[in-house]
Each structure stands twice: as C-alpha cells, then as structure tokens.
Amino acid sequence: MKRVGKEGAAGAGAAVSSLLVSQRGLQIALGVIWVFEGLLQAEGPKFSRDYPLGTLAQSVMGAPMWVNQSVVAGIHSFVSHWPLSNLGSVLLQVAIGAALVSGPLPARLSAFRWRGPW
C-alpha cells in the first residue's frame, strides 16, 4: 500500500483550493443572478392589475391554511398600487445586484456595513 506523505497531501489540497470560487467571484455571480431576477420581475404581465390576486394568490391554493392566509394578507396590502409596487421591487433588485457586482463600498460608507457579532 502506498502512503501519501506531507507533500502529496499538500499537493491535493492545493489542487482542490484552486477549484474553489473566490469570495469576490461568488459576490459577482450572486449580483448577476440578482440583476437577472430583477429583469425577470420587469416582465409585462407582472405589471397588470390581475397579477397579484390572479397568479400570486392562486400559487398558494394547495398550501396549509395559515400559509394561504398570510400570503393573501400580504398581497392585499399591495393590490391597490400594484404597478408601482412592482416597479419598486424591480428597481430594488437591480440596485442590490449592481451593488454586489460593483465591488466593496467606498471607505466613507464602510461604517454602515454590518460587521457581525464577532
């Protein structure tokens, strides 16, 4: 049986780590996906007044009663101004995606970033 020494283990670890995506690469990928999702939200049928109570409300028909009631209650708060609410959602999603793709915040804004509990 052939034993792998420290050199073999280090070589295998280096090969695996070169396949992993960097944190910045992951950030760019998520930003692109978020922008794409925002553009999908901008489809014409999603701006019609029938969309919230037609398509969205029907998507929870087989769900438990508490899920159905909570989704329908959330939809009703946006029904009267649905096209504006949808436009706001599109702009917010595209802005978040663009911020992820553009890179780290400038130093003057870094105080507003969440640093976590540690």
N, C-alpha and C positions, 0 to 999 in steps of 0.2 A: 504494500500500500504506500503510495507516495504522500509525503507530508508537505503541506504548504507552509513555508516559513513566513517571516515577517514581510519579506519583500513581495511575496505572492499576494498576501492579504492586502498590503498597501496598494499594489497594482490593481487589484479587483475593486477596492474602494474608490480609487481614482477614476476607474472606468465608469462606475455607477454614478459618481457625483458629476461627471461630465455630461451625463444624460439628463440630469435634473434641470428643470427650468429655474432661472434666477427669479428673485423676488420682483425685480423690475419687469422681467418678461411676463410673469403672471399678472402683474398690475396692468400692463399694456393689453394683454389678452382679455382680461375682465373688462377693461374700458371699451375695447372694440365690441365685445358682446353687449355691453350696456347701451352703447350708441345704436347698435343694430336693433336692440329691443325697443328703444325709443322710436326709431324709424318705423318699426312694425306697428307700434301703437298709433302712428300717424296715418294709418290706412283710412280711406274714405268711409267705409261702413261703420267704423268705430266712432265717428263723429255724429251719426244720425241719432235722433232723439229716441228711436226704438231700441237702440243697443243695450242700455242698462237694464231695462225691465224685460226685454226680449231675450237676448243672448245670455247676459250675465246671470240673470235670475233663474233662467232655465238650467244653467250649468250645475245648480245645487239641488235639483229635484230629487235625486236619489240619496242625498246626504241625510244624516240624522237631523231631527227637528231643531236642535239647538244650533247646528251649523247653518241650516237653512234660514232660521230667523235672524241670526247675526249677520249673514251676508246680505239678506234683503234689507235689513235695517240700515246697513252701511251704504247700500246702493241708493236708498230713498233720500239720503241727505244730499246726493249729487244730481238727482234726476232733473231738477228744475233748471240747472245751469250746466247740463252735461257737456255740450261742446267746449265751453270754457274750462271745465274741469279736466277734460281730456287733453286740451291744448296745454294746460299747466303740467299735466303728467308727462307729456311728450317733451316739453322744454326741460323739466327737471331731470328726466332720464338722460337726455342728450348732454346736459350740463355735467352731470355726475360722470358719465362716460368720458367726456372731453377732459375733465379734471384728472381722471385716472390716467389717461393717455399722455397728457401734457407733462406729467412728472411731479416732483415734490413741490410743495408750497414754497413760496419765497420766504426768506428768513423773517421778514416783518410779520408774516402771518403764522409762523410756526408756534407761537404761543397758544393758538386756538386749536391746535391738533390734540387729539386725545392721546395721552401717553400710557394709559392703562394703570391698573392698581399697583404695579410693581415699580 
